[in-house]
């Protein structure tokens, strides 16, 4: 018997599909002629009812079970028409250039400043060891509880980090073990603080940095100097200047307040009354735990608070026209009295005529000054914006300043 015989217990019937010509042309981005569409569908073996102008009724052949939807018909017609004949065009839209937010502009300033100070940006894992802050000797007051992972990779990465410093210290140890000793790294990232009874942890953005080894390579005409507390403090001061903080200051931290830092080489970073973070040299015991060579300078700042305190407007002072009068004075104070306390008293007592204050000497001698005493010498510049000061004016203001400072701090003027 000539022909093809199909022995199948179920008769195959194709569904009628709609082919909307305007929609097809809009999707293709090309006005493909209606006659071409009808011709191609018929060549594919489809039955085409072309009674309506913008709508075709199409019945696919039974040997094309893949033609189930309208979009399948679109693909077949496009394939036969040729995709290379569809012109390439850019999507239309308003010609507006996007701009950065204020927070993004501040982050650019922060990144540029840190890079200018010689630091390299890095990224460490957000997973942490639940005992890492204890190993670092860092106080956990105000950090809540660690956020545990449901399916941790291992025990050393079973919680979300509460500080960026441990991860950076591991990076320093890794590099030092491979002969790289001069390291300056910083990272911006999120830390996580959990709370009892709450499913979602509290997240805060942090900026942290570590500085290890020497700031310069040795040369025949200069020594190689290791990083110390003042290098870390200097980086933060650069940030403060760039962000135009209103009232930046540092406050010394005791060993009880910051057991993870070297006593006498640790400070809290503030802007007015807002605590921004801390800076200092990591305690040698913590360095030994992480197998890091001391000294290691580090700081960690609350990035959200830092961005909030940043100002776009800057304070400018006119170039001095009239000369200044410099007066030196040395105060003998108790060992517990800090430079910050004295500076506040001097600035407050100096009035409008006091232009600058510079600490230039700290002297200790139990035989001459007494036990638990130190001498702090300052250079004070007096200047008026509208006239040249007379000797009588300066002497009167200087005597008033000394009296107020001695009364407030219990200091004595060293002869």
N, C-alpha and C positions, 0 to 999 in steps of 0.2 A: 504494500500500500504506500503510494508516494506521500511525501509531506512529513510533518512532525507530529507525533502523538505524545500528549502529556497525560500521564496516568497519576492522578492525585485526588485524594478523597474530598478535598475542599476546593471550591471554586474561588480563584483569586479575583477580587474586584478592587479597582483603584478608586480612591476618593477624589472628588472634584475640588481643586484648589483655586483660590482667587489669586490673580496676578494684577496688582494695582500699578499701573504704568507710571503715574506721577510719583508715587512713593519710590519705585525702582530707580527712576531717573534722579530723584533727590539723593538717594543713598549712593549712587554711582558718581554723582557730580558731573554727569555727562548726559546730554539729550539724545539718547540712543533712539533711533526711529522706531515707531510702532510696527511698521511693516517688517523691519528686521527681526524684532522680537517674536512676532507671530511665525515668521519663516523658520527661525531657529528652533522654536518649540516644536513645530511640526516635524522638522528634520530629526528631532530627538525621539519621535514616535508618539508625541502627545496629541491628544484630541483637543483642538482649540476652538472655543466659541467666542468669536470676536464681534458680537453684535453691539456691545457697549463700547463707547469711545475710549474711556479711561479704565476699563475693567475687562480682563480676559478670564474666562472660565476654562481651566485647564485640567484634563484628565491624563495623568501620567500613564505610560504603558506598564503592563504587569511585570515586565522583565526589569523594571527600574524601581524596586522597592525602596531605594534610598531617597526618592523624591517624595518626602512626606509633608514638607511645609513650604510655604510661599518662598521663604528665604533660600530653599534648595533650588527652586526654579531660577531665582536671581543669580545664584552662583553658576548655573549651567549657561545661561545667556551671556554672562560676563566672560566666562571661559572661552566661549565661541567668538565673542566680539573681540577679545584680546585685551588683557590688562595693560599692555604697553601703550594702548591707544587712549587710556585715561590720563589726562594731563595732571601733573603734580602742582598742587596749589596749597598755599599756607592757609590755615583757618583764619577767618576774619575775627576781629575783636578790637576793642578800644586801644589806641596807641598810647598807653600809659606805662611809664617805667615804675616798677615797684621800688619802694623805699624801705629802709631798715627802721625797726622800732627803736625807741630810746634805749631799751635794755640791750639790744643788739649793738648799738653804737658804743655803749659803755663797755660791753664785752670786747669789742675791737680794741678799745683803748687799753683795757687790762692785758689782753694778749700781746699787743705791740710793746707795752711797757715791760712786761716780763721778758720778752725776747730781747729787747734792748739791754736788759740787765744780764743777759747771758744764759737765761734758763731755756730749756728745751721742753716742749709739751709732750706728755706721754699719756697712756691710758692703761689702767690696771683693772683687774676683775672686781666686780661688785660683790662677789661671793667671798665670805671671810670665815676665819676660824673663830668659834665662839669664845675662845680664851685669849685672843690676840691683844685686846686692850689691857687685860690683866698682865700679860707678858710685857707690854709696853709701859706698865705702871701708870697708865692714864686714868684719871678719875672718870667715873661714868655717871656722875650726878647730873640729872636733867636729860639723860640720853634714853630713858625708858628701858625697855627690855629688847634683847636681840630678836629680829624677825627670822624665824626658822623656815627653812625650805621644806616642802613636802617630799621632794625626791632629790636629795642632794647627790652630787657626783662623788663626794667623799666626806669624811669627818672634818677635814681642814677647810672645806668650802660648804658648810652646812647652814650658815646664816648670812643675812645681808649685812654689809659693812655699816658700821657706825662712825667710822673715821677713815679718811683716805691715807693718812700717814703710814699705817702698817704696810699697805700695798706698795707705797713708794720706798719704804725701807727694804722690803724684799727685792725691789728692783736695784737698789743700791748694792745690797749684798751680792746679788747675781753678777753685777758688773765688776765689783771689786774682786770677786773670786776668779774672774777671768782677766785680771790685770788692768782694768779700767778704774782708776782711782779718783780722778777729777770729774765730779758728776754734779750737774745742776738740772733738776727735773721739777716740773710742776704739772698739776692736773686739776681740771675742773670736773666735778661730777656730783652725783646724788648720794646722800647717806640716808639711812633708814632707821627710824626710832619706833619701836612697837610699844603697845600699851595693853594692859590686861583688859579683856572683854571687848577689844576692838579688832575687827577683821582687817581693816586697812591701816598700814603703818603711816606715820608722819614722815614726809620726805622734805629734805632741805638740800639746797645746792651749796657746795663747798668749793673753796679754792685752797689747795695745799701745795707745798713745795718743800724740797730737801736740797741741801747744798753740802757736798762732801769733798774732802781732799783739799787741793790748793786752787786758788783763784787764778793763778798764772803758772806757766811752766818756768823752771829755773833757767837763768841765763848768766853769762859771765859778769854782767853789771847789775844784777838785781837778784834778791833772794826769792824763793818760792814761799808764799804766805798762805797758811791754811785759813779756810773760812772760819769765822767766829760769829758770835751773837750779833755784832754790829753790822755785819754784812747782810744778815737776814733782816735786821731792822732797817737798813738802808734801802732794801728792795721795797719794803712796805711803805717807807717814806716817799719813794718815787711814785708808787701807786697813789698815795694820798695827794701828792701834788698834781698828778695828772687828772685825778677825779675831782679836784678842787673841794675836798672835804672841808666842812665849816670849822670844826674844832677838833682836829686830830690830836691824839696824845697817847702816851704809853704809861702804863702803871706797873711797877715792879710786882712780880709774883713770888710768894714765899714757897719754901719747899713743901709745906703742907697743902698749899693751893695747887701746885703743879709738881707732883712727885716724879713725873716722867721727864722733867727738865732739870738741867744742871742748876743747882742753887746759885743765885747771884747773876745768872745769865738767862733770865726768863722774864717776860713782860706780857701784860695783857694789852691788846690793841683796842682803842676806843675812838669814837667820834662823838664828842660831848658826853652824854650819858649812855650812848648805845655801844654795847659790847660787840666788837667785830670778830674777835678771835684772840689768838696768842702767837708768840714768837719766842724762840729760844734754842738752846743747844740741848739735844736729847741726852738724857742721863746715861753715863757709861754703862751702868748695869743693863739698861734697856738695849743699848747698842750691842752688848755681849750676847744677849738673848737672841737678837736677830743676826748675829755674826757680822755686824757692821763695824768698820773701823771708826773710832771716835777721833776728832770731834765731828758731829753731824748737826748741822743747823737746819731747823725746820720751822715752818709756820703753817697754820690752818685758819682760814677766815670764813665767816658766814657770807657766802656770795650774794645771797638775797638781801641781807642787811647792807652790804657794801654798795650794791647797785642802788638801793633806796637812798643811801646817804650821799651818793655822787651828785654833783651839781654841774650844770652846763655853764652857768655864769661864773666868771672869775673876778676876784678882787684885785684891783690895780691901785698902785700908789704912785703919786707924782714923783718925778725925779727931784731929789733935794736941791734947793737953791741956796740955802744958808748953811754955814758950817756947823759941824757937831762938836760937842765938848765931851771928851772921854774921861771917865773917873773909874779908878779901880778900887775894889773893896773886897776884903777877905773875911768871911764869917766862920767862926769856930762853933761847930754844932755837934750834937750827939751823933753817934754812928748811925742811928736809926733814921735820922732826917735825910730825906732823899733830895736829889737835885730838882725833881718835879715840884716838891713842896716849896723849896726855896724859890724856884722860878715863879711859881704862882704868887707868892708873897711879894717878890720884887716887882713883878709886872703890875700887880694891883696897887702897890704903894708908889710906883713911879709916876703915875698920872699921865697926862698928855705929853709932857716934855720928854719922857723916857722913850727913846727910839728903838734901841736894840740892847739885848742882854746876851753875853757870851761867857760861858764857863771856860776858864783857861788853865785852872790848876786845882788839883786835889792833893792835900798834904796830910800825912799822919806821922805823929811823933809823940809817944806817950810821955817822954821826959819833958817836952816843951808844952804840949797841949793838954796832957792828962789822959787817963785811961778812958777808952770808949769815946774819944773825941777825934774830930777831923776838921781840917780847914778847907773851905771851898772858896776859891777866888774868882771874882766876876769882873768883866770889863763892861761898864755901863756907858752907853752913848746917849747924851741929851741933845735934843734938837727941837727948834720951833719952826713951823712951816712959814711964818710970816715975818720973822726977824732974826737977827743974830742975838743969841743969849748972852747976857752979862755974867760975869763971875759971881756976883751976888745972887742972881737967880738960880744958878746951878748949885752953888753951895747950900742955899736954903732948901732946894728940892732934894738934894742928896742927903742932907742931915735928916730931913723928914722921912725919907725912904729907909734909912738905917734904923731909925727909931721904931718904925712900924714893923720892919722885918724882925728885929731883935725881940720886940714884944710878942709877936705872933709865934715865933719858933724857939724862943729861949736862947738865941744865938748871941755871941759876943764878937765884937770887931777885933780882928787880930791886928796888932800894931805892926 
